[in-house]
Amino acid sequence: MLTLVLAVALLAGAISGTAVSLLQDFDSDSGSASTATPEGTPGTPPALSNGFAGDRISEVAVRALPSVVAIVNQFEAQEGLAAGSAGGAGVIVDERGYILTNAHLVQIPGEIFVLMNNGEVRPGQVVAHDAPFTDVAIVRVEEGGLTPIDIGDSAALIPGQTVIAIGSPDIDYYNSVTAGVVSGLERRKQLGNVWLEDLIQTDTAINVGNSGGPLLNLNGEMVGLNTFRDVGADEPLFGISFAISSRVFAPIAQTMIANGSFPRPYLGVEFLDLSPQVAQEQGLSDTQGTLIQEVTPGGPGDAAGLQVGDIVTTFGEVPLSPQFGLLNALGVTPPDAGLSLQILRDGQPLTLDVQLEPR
């Protein structure tokens, strides 16, 4: 794998070039990001530089490329998992060496290699990730010679607006640039046990290896973190990809950089959110709520009295449903909250009080 990393790095060195630095700081008060607007009217794109022949996309791409990296996670065989590797992209968000990427690339413990745009390979360390709540993670490399990307406000996007994606499809196509439009905003998609919220839908070509790369507006600001595409089930789908909005990833990344983690509430259970299909498969008559499949001894759920086979119907004040399951409810709850659970046990309603723990 290291041979592959070095080969790609040499390719990166061959295609790298000079770019204008774009500086950006996270805004802890607003939970979004403050924007250093280039010369010109505030909120409007900067004047085009000479040599770009009026091509805004190429100028944005050249400015952003020094801030985009490729990431390879090489991991050994682990329980239930064969040895392998995961590859994708990342974005420099802090000159001290902090890189924003997707959690699904780095959540498996392994050896992290970061391929800089100038051809250099730096070892990386995972600072924190937010799986399974969101697909956000921060990796850190040695500081020095790094150009952070500008972070924009995804709330300012409108359907039909031009956006640009940069990533490394299949790793071989290092730092590829594609362009398209915003197809939709505030989308929800289910991945595993969680519904991801406030997603940006785009028709920009996003392939395996684009994960963790930036979605840029024509100001050169990162407004989305490219995450996945919808390829369809019975019939294939094309041109439907999704990015995590900056309104979601910016405060998470900011907290990870400042504190080394982004605390989430811990209940200490394994579970399965119910739907009519799942309930039928499990032989249950109830089709709403969350089925408890395992309770961790000594955890908050165990202390509250949860048992295997219980069905949690309400978490605090939030009814659980196929469109808003237990992970989503946990994701909007303070990490150390105390609350009540409405459950069904052998068909009988019960109320349990639980004290969550931050993790």
N, C-alpha and C positions, 0 to 999 in steps of 0.2 A: 504493500500500500504506500510506503514511504517513497518508493520509486515513482509511483503514479503521482504523488503529491509534488515531488520535485520536478517531474516532467511538466505538469500543469503550471507550476511556478515559473519555469523557464518560458513557457508560452506566454504567461502573463507579462513577464518582463519584456517580451518582444512587442506586445501590443500596447504597453502603457505609454502615457504621455503627460505633458504638463497640463495642469488644471488650476482653476481659480479656487481658492479656499472659501468654503462656506461655513461660517461659525454659527453655533446654535446652543442655547442653554434651555434646559427644562425649567418651566415655571411652576414652582411648588404651590403657589397660591391658587392658580386657576386650574391645576391638574392637567394643563395642556402644555404648550411650548411657546416660548417667546421667539419672535422671528426677527432676525437681523435683515431688514429689507435693503437690497442694494440701492444704488443711486437711482433717483427717479421718483415718481409719485408713489407714496406709501401704498402697499398692497398690489402694485402692478409689477409685471415682469420688468427686469432691468433691460436697458438698451442692448441690442444685439452687438456682439463684438465683431470687429473686422475679420473676415476670413470664413464666416459661416454662411455667407450668401443668403441671409434671411432664414436659415434653418434653425428654428427654435429647438427642435428635438435634439439635434446633434450637439448644440451648445450645452443644453442641460445634461446630456449624457456625458460629455467630456468633463464637465465640472463635477459630476457626481462619481465618476469611476474611481478616483483615488480613495473614496470613502467606502467602496464596496469590496468585500472579500469573499473568498470561498472557504468553506469549513468542511473538514473531513474528520469524522469521529470513528476511530478504529477500536473495536472492542473485542475482548476475548469471550469465549464461550461462558455462559452463565446459566443458572437454573432456568430451564424452559426456553433457552435462547442459544442458538449456535453462534460461533464467532462470525464476525462480519464487519461491515462499515456502513456509515450513513454520511451522505454528502449533500451539501446545499450552500446557501449564501449567508452573509451577515453584513451588517452595516456599522461602521464606526460612528458612535454617538458621543464619545468623550475622548479628548486627546490624551487622557491618562491611560488609555488602553482598553476602554470598555466598548464591547461590540454587541449589538442587538441582533438576535436571531430567533429561530423557532425552537421551542422546547423539544419537539419530536426529533430533532437532529442530535441533541446533546444530553437528553435525560438518561440514556443508557450509559453507565460509567465506562469510560474508555480513554484512549489517548487522543487529544484534540490537536489537529494541525490547522493553522490559519494561513491561507495563501493571500498575501498582500498584492495589490495591483501592480507594484513595481517588481514583482517576481520573488520577493522575499518570503520565506516560510518561517512563521513564528509558532512556538508551542502555545496552546491556550488552556486556560483553566475555567471551568464552569463556576460562575459566581452564584447563580441561582436560576431556577426555572419555576414556572407557574402551572405546570401540568398537574392535574388534568383540567384545571379551571380555564386557563387560556393557553395558547400555544406561544408563549412569550418566554424568552430566556436571555440572560446576559453572560457573555464569555469575556474573559480578560486576557490580554496579551501584554508583553512588555511595552511600556510607553516609549515615545520618540518617533518623530516623523509621521505622525498620524493626522489625518484631516477629517474632523467630524462632519457629518452631514447636517444640513439644516432640517429642522422638524417643522412642518406646517400643521395647520388646523384642519382636520378632515371634515369638520362641520361646515366649512366653506365650500366643499365640493358640490357640484350640481350634475345631474345626469347629462351625458353627452360631452362632458369636459374631457379634453385630451389628457391622458396619463401615460407614464413611461415605466417599464419594469426592467430591472437589471438583475441578473442571476447567472448561475452556471449549470445549465441543463446537462444532466448526465456527467457533470464535472468536466467532460472533454471540451464543452463549448463555454469556456471560462468567460465570465462577465459579458454575456450576451445582452444586447439591448433590444427590447421590443416595445411597441407603442400601440395604444388603442384608446378606448374611451371608458368613462364611468358608465356602466350599464344600469346600476341600481345602487341604492344606499340603504343603510339600516337593515340589511338582510340578516336572517337567522338561519343557521344550519346546524344540524345535529351531527356531532362527531363523538362516537362512543356513548358515554353516559351524560354528556353535557351538550347543551345548545349554545353555540357561540353567538354572541350578540354584536350588533352594530358593525357588521361586515360590509366591506366595499366590494360590489360585484363589478367585474371588468371583463372586456373581451380581449384584453392584452394577452398575448401568448405567454402562459405560465406553465412550465413543465417540471418534471422531477429534477431537482437541482436549483430551481428558482426559490424554493422554500427559504425563508429568512432574508430574502432580498428586499430592496425598497420599491414601493410604488410612489412615483414622483409626479408632482404637478409641473406646469410649465414655468414656475418660479424656481425650479430646482429643489423644492422642498419635499421631504418625505412625508406623505400623508397616509401611507398604508404599509403594513408588513405582509408581504406575499406569503400565503400559507398553503392553499390547496386549490384544486380544480374539481369541478363536478363532471365526471365522465359519463354519467347516466347509469341506469340499471338495465331495463329491458331494451331500451333504445339508446344508442350512443348520443351524447351531447357534445357540442363543440363550442368553444369560445365563452365558456362560463367558468371564471376563476374568481377567487376571493382573497381579500387582504384584510388583516386586522386594522381597524382604524387607529389613527394616532390618538384619538380621544381615549381609546382603550389602552394602547401599549405605552404611551408616554408616562402616565403616573406610575404604572407598574415598574417600568425600567428605571425611572427616577428613584423609586424607593429601593430597588435592588442595588443600584449603584451607591446610594447613601448608606444603606444599612446591611447590605449583603444578603437580604432576603425580602420576600413579600409575604408576610404572615397570612395564613388562611385558617379557618376554623377546622378542627379535627374532631370527628365523631367516633372514629374507631369501629367502622363496620364495613363489610362487603355487602353490596346490594344490587338489586335489579329493578329499574323503573318499569312499572307495569304499563301495558297497552292492551287493547283487546287481543292482539295476536300473541303477545307474551303470556297473558293470563291463560289463554287457551293451551299454549305449550306447557305451562306449569300446572295445568289442571285447577286453576283458581276461578272462582266466580267473580271476584273483584277485579275491575279493570282500571282503577285509578289508584295512584299511590306508589309506594316503593316497598318492594319485598326485601326484608333483611335476610341475607344468606349466611352471614358469619359475623360474630361479635368478638372483637379483640378483648381478651381478658385484661381487666384493669383500665380499660379505656373509658372515655366519657359515656359511650353508649351502654357499656357494661354497668357502669356505676348508676346509670339512670334506670336500669332494669330491662333494657331491650333484649329480646330473645330471637333466636333463629326462627323464621316463619312469621314473625310480626309483619304487619303491613302498615307503614307510616302513611297516614292520609293528609296530615297537616303539620307543617314545620313552622313553629311559632304561629304567625298569623297567615302563613302562605299555604294554600291548598296545593298539593302535589298532583301533577298531571303529566301525560305524555309530552306536552309542550313545555313543561317547567318541572323538571325532576329534582331529586335530592341535591345533586351537585350544583345546579343553578341556585337553589335555595341557600346552600352553604356559601356560594360565591357572593351573595349580597348580604351576608350576615357578618357582623363584627367577629373577629377571631376568638374573643373571650366571652362571648354572649352567653347568658343563661336564658333558656326559653322552654316552652312546653311542646310536647309532641302528642298529637292525636294519633292513636294507633288502633288497629283491629287485631285482636288475638283470638284465634279460633272463632272468628265472626263477631266477637264481643268488643265494643268500644272501650278504650282505656286512655287515660291521660298520664304521661310520664314527664317529669321535669329533668332537664339535662343541662349540665354546665360544660360548654365547649372549651377546648384547649387550642391555643394558637400553635401552628406548625409551620 
